[in-house]
Amino acid sequence: MQIPRIDPKNALGLADKVVGLGKEIAGSLTGQDRLKKAGQVQQEKGTERLKAVESELDAKAHQTKANAAAQAQKTAQKQKEVVNS
């Protein structure tokens, strides 16, 4: 079994969410609204990064499917040409 490689840019979104949550909790406990707001903003940034990574992965999956379909079409065309020869 292979251990998957983790792309650092994928981990940044999760890290932003964790650090942001820590800031928000610290701000709430200490009554510092500025720190609380900074934590919320950082969490939103992390969410957007994760969404971008997800969209990128979806695009790569669609491209792979399209490439496979194109290859299947080429193979079918070659077989048709051989039969018609």
C-alpha positions as CSV (number, residue, x, y, z in Angstrom):
1,M,0.0,0.0,0.0
2,Q,1.4,3.4,-1.0
3,I,1.2,6.4,1.3
4,P,-0.3,9.3,-0.6
5,R,1.8,12.4,-1.1
6,I,0.3,15.5,0.3
7,D,0.7,18.6,-1.7
8,P,1.6,21.5,0.6
9,K,-0.9,23.8,-1.0
10,N,-3.7,21.3,-0.1
11,A,-2.6,21.3,3.6
12,L,-2.6,25.1,3.8
13,G,-6.3,25.4,3.6
14,L,-6.7,23.0,6.5
15,A,-4.0,24.7,8.4
16,D,-5.7,28.1,7.9
17,K,-8.9,26.7,9.3
18,V,-7.3,25.2,12.4
19,V,-5.2,28.3,13.1
20,G,-8.2,30.5,12.5
21,L,-10.4,28.5,14.9
22,G,-7.7,28.8,17.5
23,K,-7.6,32.6,17.1
24,E,-11.4,32.8,17.2
25,I,-11.5,30.7,20.4
26,A,-8.7,32.8,22.0
27,G,-10.4,36.0,21.0
28,S,-13.7,34.8,22.5
29,L,-12.1,33.7,25.7
30,T,-10.1,36.9,26.2
31,G,-12.8,39.3,24.9
32,Q,-10.7,40.5,22.0
33,D,-13.1,41.0,19.2
34,R,-10.3,41.9,16.8
35,L,-8.6,38.5,17.3
36,K,-11.9,36.7,17.1
37,K,-12.6,38.4,13.7
38,A,-9.1,37.7,12.5
39,G,-9.8,34.0,13.3
40,Q,-13.0,34.0,11.4
41,V,-11.4,35.6,8.4
42,Q,-8.6,33.1,8.4
43,Q,-11.1,30.2,8.6
44,E,-12.9,31.7,5.6
45,K,-9.6,31.9,3.7
46,G,-9.0,28.2,4.5
47,T,-12.4,27.2,3.3
48,E,-11.8,29.0,0.0
49,R,-8.5,27.3,-0.4
50,L,-10.0,23.9,0.2
51,K,-12.8,24.7,-2.3
52,A,-10.2,25.7,-4.9
53,V,-8.3,22.4,-4.4
54,E,-11.5,20.4,-4.7
55,S,-12.4,22.2,-7.9
56,E,-8.9,21.6,-9.3
57,L,-9.2,17.9,-8.5
58,D,-12.6,17.7,-10.1
59,A,-11.2,19.4,-13.2
60,K,-8.4,16.9,-13.4
61,A,-10.8,14.0,-13.1
62,H,-13.0,15.4,-15.9
63,Q,-9.9,15.8,-18.1
64,T,-8.8,12.2,-17.4
65,K,-12.3,11.0,-18.4
66,A,-12.2,13.1,-21.6
67,N,-8.8,11.7,-22.5
68,A,-9.9,8.2,-21.9
69,A,-13.0,8.8,-24.1
70,A,-10.9,10.3,-26.9
71,Q,-8.5,7.3,-26.8
72,A,-11.5,4.9,-26.9
73,Q,-12.9,6.8,-29.9
74,K,-9.5,6.6,-31.7
75,T,-9.3,2.9,-31.0
76,A,-12.8,2.3,-32.3
77,Q,-12.1,4.3,-35.4
78,K,-8.9,2.3,-36.1
79,Q,-10.9,-1.0,-35.7
80,K,-13.6,0.3,-38.1
81,E,-10.9,1.2,-40.7
82,V,-9.4,-2.3,-40.4
83,V,-12.8,-4.0,-40.8
84,N,-13.6,-1.8,-43.8
85,S,-10.3,-2.4,-45.5
